[in-house]
Amino acid sequence: MSIKKSTGEEIPIEMHKTRMVQKIWLTPVEERLQAIEEAGYNTFLLKTKDIFLDMLTDSGVNAMSDNQFAALMKVDDAYAGSMTFYEFAKSVEDILGYKYVMNVHQGRAAEHLLAKVFCKDGCVVPTNYHFTTTRAHIELAGSLVLEIYYDEALKTESTNPFKGNMDPQKLRNVLSKYGKDKISFVRMEATTNLIGGQPFSMKNFREIRQICDENGLLLVLDGSLIGENAYLIKQREKGYENKTVAEIIKEMCSIPDIYYMSARKNTSVRGGCIATNNKELFDKIRPWLPVYEGFFTYGGMSMREVGAMSVGLREMVDPSVAGCSVEQIKYFVKRLKETEIPVVTPPGGLACHLDAMRFLPHIPQQQYPAGALAAALYLASGIRSMERGTISVDRDKEGKEIMADMELTRIALPRRVYSVSHIEYAVDRINWLYKHQNLVKGLKFVFEPPVLRFFDGRLKALDNWGKDLADAFKKEIGDK
Ligand SMILES: Cc1ncc(COP(=O)(O)O)c(C=O)c1O
């Protein structure tokens, strides 16, 4: 949520108080240099003892509410038939409107099951934008992901409120080219993680549904960030300003055939689910659940987390939860725009995204500007962000590098974790870094895993630029 100051300025306001805390440290810049060198210039490989603000992701690191902690204790722990599962199923029906639900251990497990059941060799999955794990599962199952966003989606500087929309004409073109039998399903992601957390509009979702209906296509919604997408629809789409986030989420969920989510985000627990109102589809997926995840009433999650997810689902429709990171991101982006830092606009859900190709225009894409910027930001601030660019795209079958559509450095805002003063600190260090952009150079892989290389890959700084940047920081700002 946000609040207007007497000056008229709007600032994010936390509609919760902190009742449990974790201490964090800001290590001196020499130690940060050593840490990033040891991590192979990959922020995933840093240890949290060396991190000040962990803005790598919003996944599995959100603050749970007091009621969620209470739910952890009240759980009915049983291998099979737990009443906690049936309470969860009731929350799903009340909040999302689905009669059939199964848990999975996290979002990618849902993707694995959906790809296993619906993707066939030589088929395609059109999407408003892929997520890394989604693409991996769809491709492993033999289908191909087709990105069919509007061209505007890749413009980092834009005022388009719905850059997450799917282009209906491109979907019709896919139909003409491949034929409906070759389309495994159509996938909409709310909000689009890899292109700046951008939402889609309800109008667009309905247009896509219409095309799916005309052609008998299955429509799947990845609702991992549905709360933020709904909050942004309320703020940006005509006709929705007076609807509640709860109503908007219910309406969004009434559109697809199958819904899935990572629970690590909106519901602040570690898990996920697949839900639908179509029993036939549900029955196609269900037999695979015990093979890969676990028995039907726990699906790879601990019962404690299922109980907390149930509460988390009911809480995520509250604007103070759905809008918590959105308002912080909006403020973060506004502050960076004041000094013309290249940042993705409009602000979306999930994170503040720096446009690394404009931030570090001297680094060619082959030398991974977004990865270099994530490492440089860590050196200059102790903040851990994440590369969302070419490092996050695996090579093709021939081993050729595939250049990402965008080179973004994602600074995530986990829900209910950080404050405005943390954002102010980040803004200051990003400004310092921008003034020293020429000290930052590219990266080169020294170890490259074959799949999802961004997780475990190790790189080195070309011309040892990490040391130059750390020296400049120490000279101008001091140890910390
Ligand atoms: C849109 C989207 N889908 C799927 C996933 C995968 O979820 P998980 O990390 O729980 O496996 C993520 C994770 O970040 C995501 O953002």
The ligand as a Gaussian input file, in Angstrom:
#p B3LYP/6-31G(d) Opt

LIG

0 1
 C        6.395000     -17.022000     -13.133000
 C        7.097000     -18.168000     -12.490000
 N        6.742000     -19.413000     -12.801000
 C        7.347000     -20.484000     -12.242000
 C        8.353000     -20.332000     -11.330000
 C        9.036000     -21.541000     -10.744000
 O        8.673000     -21.655000      -9.418000
 P        9.628000     -22.349000      -8.311000
 O       10.821000     -21.472000      -8.156000
 O        8.773000     -22.426000      -7.089000
 O        9.976000     -23.692000      -8.837000
 C        8.756000     -19.046000     -10.971000
 C        9.836000     -18.870000      -9.994000
 O       10.434000     -17.839000      -9.835000
 C        8.113000     -17.936000     -11.572000
 O        8.457000     -16.677000     -11.288000

